[in-house]
């Protein structure tokens, strides 16, 4: 294989690996925001559950005050009932007593409902807190993994920079200029494998003479459509000589 072409293939692999690492590192702030959003969602669930528990407690306290109020009125009416002198006064007092007893019964029923709700709300709060704890643990683990990956990617970029310098130093300047020019125009991919007469990146069929020349891998040739530098990967002899399986019999 042409020495410059071989170096270009190696250079493209290095650049593609470095570009992938840089993209991952560039996505880290967005990933951090996503992790924060996950935690915030769980925190809000806990806060909402706590608000429900507090609201229930306050409602039951208000109901207790209402019961105490009606019980005080009930005691007062019963005392007054001991001193009535007419049937009209007696019936009026009885009416007030019955009303107070009815209100107390309603409030007690509502209190019982609130107590049952409180049990469900306490369980929901416990679940929300457990989920927050689990999510916090998971996010911390992801951050540790991400930190390790960041360090590894930085090391990869430093290694690639050194290897790239060695490859570039051995390249013909004009060939390197062509590579860099195409790389800028083609999103960092300046080299493409040619296979079965087609550029495998732009998928445009090559002219037969161009593909025949590419097969030799002895010169720097470019795709007529995307201008990427072309190379050919020979088919292993074992694959080329392997018997072809007969087609399956059609279904009857």
C-alpha positions as CSV (number, residue, x, y, z in Angstrom):
1,X,0.0,0.0,0.0
2,X,1.1,3.5,-0.7
3,X,2.9,4.8,2.4
4,X,1.0,8.2,2.4
5,X,-2.3,6.4,1.9
6,X,-1.6,4.1,4.8
7,X,-0.7,7.1,7.0
8,X,-3.9,8.8,5.9
9,X,-6.0,5.8,7.0
10,X,-4.2,5.8,10.4
11,X,-4.7,9.6,10.7
12,X,-8.4,9.3,9.9
13,X,-8.8,6.7,12.6
14,X,-7.1,8.9,15.1
15,X,-9.1,12.0,14.2
16,X,-12.4,10.0,14.3
17,X,-11.5,8.6,17.7
18,X,-10.5,12.1,19.0
19,X,-13.7,13.7,17.6
20,X,-15.9,11.0,19.3
21,X,-14.1,11.8,22.6
22,X,-14.6,15.5,22.2
23,X,-18.3,15.1,21.4
24,X,-18.7,13.0,24.6
25,X,-16.9,15.6,26.6
26,X,-19.0,18.4,25.0
27,X,-22.2,16.6,26.0
28,X,-21.1,16.3,29.7
29,X,-22.7,19.6,30.8
30,X,-26.1,18.6,29.3
31,X,-25.8,15.2,30.9
32,X,-25.1,16.9,34.3
33,X,-28.3,19.0,33.8
34,X,-30.2,15.8,33.1
35,X,-28.9,14.2,36.3
36,X,-29.8,17.4,38.3
37,X,-33.3,17.3,36.7
38,X,-33.7,13.6,37.8
39,X,-32.8,14.5,41.4
40,X,-35.0,17.6,41.4
41,X,-38.0,15.6,40.2
42,X,-37.6,13.2,43.1
43,X,-37.1,16.0,45.5
44,X,-40.3,17.6,44.3
45,X,-42.2,14.4,44.8
46,X,-40.9,14.2,48.4
47,X,-41.8,17.9,48.9
48,X,-45.3,17.3,47.5
49,X,-45.8,14.2,49.8
50,X,-44.6,16.2,52.8
51,X,-47.0,19.0,52.0
52,X,-49.9,16.5,51.8
53,X,-48.9,15.1,55.2
54,X,-48.7,18.5,56.7
55,X,-52.0,19.6,55.2
56,X,-53.7,16.5,56.6
57,X,-52.3,17.2,60.0
58,X,-53.5,20.8,59.9
59,X,-56.9,19.7,58.7
60,X,-57.2,17.2,61.6
61,X,-56.1,19.9,64.1
62,X,-58.8,22.2,62.7
63,X,-61.4,19.5,63.0
64,X,-60.4,18.8,66.6
65,X,-61.0,22.5,67.3
66,X,-64.4,22.3,65.7
67,X,-65.3,19.3,67.8
68,X,-64.2,21.1,70.9
69,X,-66.3,24.1,70.0
70,X,-69.4,22.0,69.4
71,X,-68.8,19.9,72.6
72,X,-68.6,23.2,74.5
73,X,-71.9,24.3,73.0
74,X,-73.4,20.9,73.8
75,X,-72.4,21.2,77.4
76,X,-73.8,24.7,77.6
77,X,-77.2,23.6,76.1
78,X,-77.4,20.7,78.4
79,X,-76.9,23.0,81.4
80,X,-79.5,25.4,80.0
81,X,-81.9,22.4,79.6
82,X,-81.8,21.8,83.3
83,X,-83.3,25.3,83.9
84,X,-86.0,25.5,81.2
85,X,-89.5,26.3,82.4
86,X,-91.6,25.9,79.2
87,X,-92.0,23.3,76.6
88,X,-91.1,25.8,73.9
89,X,-87.8,26.5,75.6
90,X,-87.2,22.7,76.1
91,X,-87.8,21.9,72.4
92,X,-85.5,24.8,71.4
93,X,-82.8,23.5,73.6
94,X,-83.3,19.9,72.4
95,X,-83.0,21.2,68.8
96,X,-79.7,22.9,69.6
97,X,-78.4,19.8,71.3
98,X,-79.4,17.6,68.4
99,X,-77.7,20.0,65.9
100,X,-74.5,20.0,68.0
101,X,-74.5,16.2,68.2
102,X,-75.0,15.9,64.4
103,X,-72.2,18.4,63.7
104,X,-69.9,16.5,66.1
105,X,-70.7,13.2,64.3
106,X,-70.0,14.7,60.9
107,X,-66.7,16.1,62.1
108,X,-65.7,12.8,63.7
109,X,-66.5,11.0,60.4
110,X,-64.4,13.5,58.5
111,X,-61.6,13.1,61.1
112,X,-61.7,9.3,60.6
113,X,-61.4,9.8,56.8
114,X,-58.5,12.1,57.3
115,X,-56.8,9.6,59.6
116,X,-57.1,6.9,56.9
117,X,-55.7,9.4,54.3
118,X,-52.9,10.2,56.7
119,X,-51.8,6.5,56.7
120,X,-51.8,6.5,52.9
121,X,-49.9,9.8,52.8
122,X,-47.3,8.6,55.3
123,X,-46.7,5.5,53.2
124,X,-46.5,7.6,50.0
125,X,-44.0,9.9,51.7
126,X,-41.9,7.0,52.8
127,X,-41.9,5.6,49.3
128,X,-41.0,9.0,47.8
129,X,-38.1,9.4,50.3
130,X,-36.8,5.9,49.4
131,X,-37.0,6.7,45.7
132,X,-35.1,9.9,46.3
133,X,-32.4,8.1,48.2
134,X,-32.1,5.4,45.5
135,X,-32.0,8.1,42.8
136,X,-29.4,10.1,44.7
137,X,-27.2,6.9,44.9
138,X,-27.7,6.1,41.2
139,X,-26.8,9.7,40.2
140,X,-23.7,9.7,42.4
141,X,-22.6,6.4,40.8
142,X,-23.2,7.9,37.3
143,X,-21.2,11.0,38.2
144,X,-18.3,8.8,39.5
145,X,-18.4,6.8,36.2
146,X,-18.6,10.0,34.2
147,X,-15.7,11.5,36.1
148,X,-13.6,8.4,35.4
149,X,-14.7,8.5,31.7
150,X,-13.7,12.2,31.5
151,X,-10.2,11.4,32.8
152,X,-9.9,8.5,30.4
153,X,-11.1,10.7,27.4
154,X,-8.6,13.4,28.3
155,X,-5.8,10.8,28.4
156,X,-7.1,9.4,25.0
157,X,-6.9,12.9,23.5
158,X,-3.4,13.4,24.8
159,X,-2.3,10.0,23.4
160,X,-3.9,10.7,20.1
161,X,-2.3,14.1,19.8
162,X,1.1,12.5,20.2
163,X,0.4,9.7,17.8
164,X,-1.1,12.2,15.3
165,X,2.0,14.3,15.4
166,X,4.1,11.3,14.4
167,X,1.8,10.3,11.5
168,X,1.6,13.9,10.2
169,X,5.4,14.3,10.4
170,X,5.8,11.4,7.9
171,X,3.1,12.7,5.4
172,X,3.7,14.5,2.2
173,X,2.8,18.1,2.7
174,X,0.5,18.3,-0.3
175,X,-1.2,15.0,0.7
176,X,-1.7,16.3,4.2
177,X,-3.1,19.6,2.8
178,X,-5.6,17.6,0.7
179,X,-6.6,15.6,3.7
180,X,-7.2,18.6,5.9
181,X,-9.1,20.5,3.3
182,X,-11.5,17.6,2.7
183,X,-11.8,17.0,6.5
184,X,-13.0,20.5,7.0
185,X,-15.6,20.3,4.3
186,X,-16.8,16.8,5.3
187,X,-17.3,17.0,9.0
188,X,-13.9,15.6,9.9
189,X,-14.1,12.5,7.7
190,X,-11.7,12.8,4.8
191,X,-11.0,9.1,4.1
192,X,-13.5,6.5,2.9
193,X,-13.3,2.9,2.0
194,X,-14.3,1.9,-1.5
195,X,-16.2,-1.3,-1.7
196,X,-17.9,-3.0,-4.6
197,X,-17.4,0.0,-6.8
198,X,-19.0,2.4,-4.3
199,X,-17.7,5.1,-1.9
200,X,-19.0,3.7,1.4
201,X,-19.7,7.1,2.9
202,X,-21.4,9.1,0.2
203,X,-22.7,5.9,-1.5
204,X,-22.1,7.2,-5.0
205,X,-20.8,4.6,-7.6
206,X,-17.3,5.2,-8.7
207,X,-16.2,5.3,-12.3
208,X,-14.9,1.8,-13.2
209,X,-11.4,3.2,-14.1
210,X,-11.3,5.0,-10.7
211,X,-12.3,2.0,-8.8
212,X,-9.8,-0.2,-10.6
213,X,-7.1,2.2,-9.7
214,X,-8.3,2.4,-6.1
215,X,-8.0,-1.4,-5.9
216,X,-4.2,-1.1,-6.2
217,X,-3.9,1.2,-3.1
218,X,-0.8,2.7,-4.7
219,X,-1.8,6.3,-5.1
220,X,-3.9,9.1,-3.6
221,X,-7.3,9.0,-5.3
222,X,-10.5,10.9,-4.4
223,X,-14.2,10.2,-4.8
224,X,-15.6,12.3,-7.7
225,X,-18.7,13.1,-5.7
226,X,-17.5,13.8,-2.1
227,X,-13.8,14.3,-2.7
228,X,-12.9,11.9,0.1
229,X,-9.6,10.0,-0.3
230,X,-10.3,6.4,-1.2
231,X,-8.8,3.1,-0.2
232,X,-9.6,-0.5,-0.7
233,X,-9.6,-3.3,1.9
234,X,-8.7,-6.6,0.0
235,X,-11.0,-9.5,0.6
236,X,-9.3,-12.3,2.6
237,X,-8.3,-15.2,0.5
238,X,-10.3,-17.6,2.7
239,X,-13.4,-15.5,2.1
240,X,-12.8,-15.1,-1.6
241,X,-12.4,-18.9,-2.1
242,X,-15.2,-20.0,0.3
243,X,-17.9,-22.1,-1.4
244,X,-21.1,-20.3,-1.9
245,X,-24.1,-22.0,-0.2
246,X,-26.8,-23.1,-2.6
247,X,-30.0,-21.0,-2.5
248,X,-32.8,-22.5,-0.3
249,X,-35.4,-24.5,-2.0
250,X,-38.6,-22.5,-2.6
251,X,-41.5,-23.4,-0.2
252,X,-44.0,-25.7,-1.7
